[in-house]
Amino acid sequence: MKARISQMFQLLVAIAAWLAFAAMWWWAFALRGPIEDQLRDIAAIAAFSLLVVVSTSLWVRYNVRLYHRKGPRMRIPDGGHDYSRDTLDRTVIADFDTLAYERFVIVRVLEGPNGPIKSYEPGTRPPATTDEKEASCTTSCSA
């Protein structure tokens, strides 16, 4: 019950704040132009503000219901991914624990008895090609 009173109080404060903002807007611009423009501006601000409040309220309501249905999150969900096959359904052979610490990985697609196989293994950086050497040179390169 105490939480409900707190929510109602917060809602009343928010409404009062927006009404005060609208009153100040009206007071600041009432002497400068046609009243239709001011009303249009206030209506636009009110519509967007209402949209933000409604969408935020719906999102919070969704999350509260989710919490009540599932309870508090006690741990990170398992991300059990199966890397034995790639997106093209080729068999993958790799020691991912070792490869996780490698700077370069060589990927090979081999022909296997049941179709192509993707092979991953630790590697070193391949030697630079002529194009890469030319691209890395500044104004003066030694041959």
N, C-alpha and C positions, 0 to 999 in steps of 0.2 A: 504494500500500500504506500509505503514511504517513497519507493521508486516512482510510482505513478504520480504522486504529488510533485516530485522533482521534475518529472517529464512535463507535466502541465505547466509548472512554473517556467521552465525553459521555453516552452512554446509561447507563453504569454510574453516573455521578455523579447523573443524574436519578433513577434508580431508588433509589439510596441516600438521596437527599434526601427522596423521598416516603416511604420506609420510616422515616426519622428523624421525619418529620412525623407519620406514623401512630403511631409509638411515643410521641411527646410527647402526642399527642391522647389516646391510651389512658391514659397516666400521669396527665394532668391531670384526666380525667373518670372514672377508674376508681373513685374513692372516693365519687362523688356520686349515682349512680343505678343503675338496673338495667342489667345488661350488654347486654341485647338492644337497648336504645336506642343504646348506644355502638356496637355492631356495625353497626346499621342506618346510623348517621351516617357511620361510617368506610367502609362499603360504598358509600354514595351519593357521598361525596367521591372514592373510588377510581374509581367508574364514570365520573363526570364528568371526572376527570383523565385516565383512559384514553381517553375520547372525544376530548378536546382533543389529546392526544399523537398518537393515530392519525390524526385528521383533518389535523393540521398536517404529519405525516410524509407522508401521501398527497399533500397539496398541494405540498410540497417535491419529492417524487419526480416528480410531474407536471411541474413547472417544470424540473427537471434534465433529464428526458427531452426536453422541448421544446427546451431549449438545445442538447442534443447533436444533435437532429434538424435544427434550423434554424440553429444557430450563434448567435453574439452579435448583438444588435441594433445595427446600425451607424447607423441614422438613424430619424427619426420616419416612420411609415407615411404614404403619401399618402392624403389625405382627399378624393379626387376626387369632388366632388358636382356633379351637374348640376341647376342651378337654372332651366333653360329652361322647366320645367313644374312646377306646384305639385302638392299632394297630390290635388287634384280633377281633375288632368290638364288644367288650363287653361294656355295659353301665358303666360309671364311676360316682360314687357319691363322691364328695369331695368339701370342701370349700378351694379352692386354696389360697385365700387371707390369711386365718388363717394358713394354712400349710406352707406357704412361710417362716414363722418365727419360725417354730418348728425345734428342733434339731433332733428328731426322729419321723418317721411317720410309722404307722402300716398300712399295706396293707392286705386287706382280699378279697378273691374271694368267693362270696356268690352265691347261686342258687336263681335266680329270676324267675318270671313267664315267661319271654321271654328268658331265658338262664342265663348264668353266669353274675354276676355284680361285679365290682371291687369297693371296699370301702376303702377310705383313711381316717385316723383319727389321731389326735395328740397322741403321746405315749411317754412312758419313755423307757429308755434302759432296755431290758430284762436282768434278772440276768445271770451272766456268767456261762457257762457250765463247767464241770470238765475239759474238754480239754482246754478251754480258760484260766482257772485258772492255769493249769500246764504250758501252753505256756507263761504266763506272769510272772511266778516265775523266779527268778534269781538263783544263786547257793544255796541259803538257803531260804526255804519257811517255814513259820510257819503254822501249821495245824489248 
